[in-house]
C-alpha cells in the first residue's frame, strides 16, 4: 500500500469538511447575477465555488523546475 503524504492527508480532510458543509446546506437561495435573478440550491453554489477555487489553484500553481545542471 502506498504511503500517504502530508499534502494528500490535508486534501482528504479538506474535501471531507467541504462535503459535510455542503450536505448541511441544502436550502434554496436567490441569486442575482447582472440582470438575471434565479433560485439555486446552496449546495450547488458551495460546490461551484469550491471547484472553481480548486481549478484556479491547479491552473496557476507552478512547479519548480528540476535542477538540470551538470555537476563538474
C-alpha positions as CSV (number, residue, x, y, z in Angstrom):
1,X,0.0,0.0,0.0
2,X,1.3,3.4,-0.9
3,X,2.1,5.8,1.9
4,X,0.1,9.0,2.0
5,X,1.9,12.3,2.1
6,X,1.0,15.2,4.4
7,X,-0.4,17.1,1.4
8,X,-2.7,14.2,0.4
9,X,-3.9,13.9,4.0
10,X,-4.7,17.6,4.2
11,X,-6.5,17.4,0.8
12,X,-8.6,14.5,2.0
13,X,-9.5,16.3,5.2
14,X,-10.5,19.5,3.3
15,X,-12.6,17.5,0.9
16,X,-14.4,15.7,3.8
17,X,-15.0,19.0,5.6
18,X,-16.3,20.6,2.4
19,X,-18.7,17.7,1.8
20,X,-20.0,18.0,5.3
21,X,-20.7,21.7,4.9
22,X,-22.3,21.1,1.5
23,X,-24.5,18.3,2.9
24,X,-25.8,20.6,5.7
25,X,-26.7,23.5,3.4
26,X,-29.5,22.2,1.1
27,X,-31.7,25.3,1.3
28,X,-32.5,27.2,-1.9
29,X,-31.2,30.8,-2.2
30,X,-31.9,33.6,-4.6
31,X,-29.0,34.5,-6.9
32,X,-28.7,37.9,-8.6
33,X,-26.2,37.9,-11.5
34,X,-26.1,41.0,-13.5
35,X,-29.8,41.4,-14.6
36,X,-30.7,37.7,-14.1
37,X,-32.4,36.5,-10.9
38,X,-32.9,32.8,-10.1
39,X,-33.2,30.4,-7.2
40,X,-30.5,27.7,-6.7
41,X,-29.8,25.2,-4.0
42,X,-27.0,26.4,-1.7
43,X,-25.3,23.0,-2.2
44,X,-24.6,23.8,-5.9
45,X,-23.3,27.3,-5.1
46,X,-20.9,26.0,-2.5
47,X,-19.7,23.1,-4.7
48,X,-19.3,25.5,-7.6
49,X,-17.2,27.9,-5.5
50,X,-15.1,25.0,-4.2
51,X,-14.3,23.6,-7.6
52,X,-13.7,27.0,-9.1
53,X,-11.1,27.6,-6.4
54,X,-9.6,24.2,-6.8
55,X,-9.3,24.5,-10.6
56,X,-7.9,28.0,-10.3
57,X,-5.2,26.8,-7.9
58,X,-4.4,23.9,-10.3
59,X,-4.0,26.3,-13.2
60,X,-1.9,28.9,-11.5
61,X,0.2,26.6,-9.3
62,X,3.7,26.4,-10.8
63,X,6.2,23.7,-10.1
64,X,9.8,24.5,-9.5
65,X,11.8,23.2,-12.4
66,X,14.2,20.4,-11.6
67,X,17.8,21.3,-11.4
68,X,19.3,20.2,-14.7
69,X,22.8,21.5,-14.2
70,X,25.6,19.1,-14.8
71,X,27.9,18.6,-11.9
72,X,31.6,19.3,-12.5
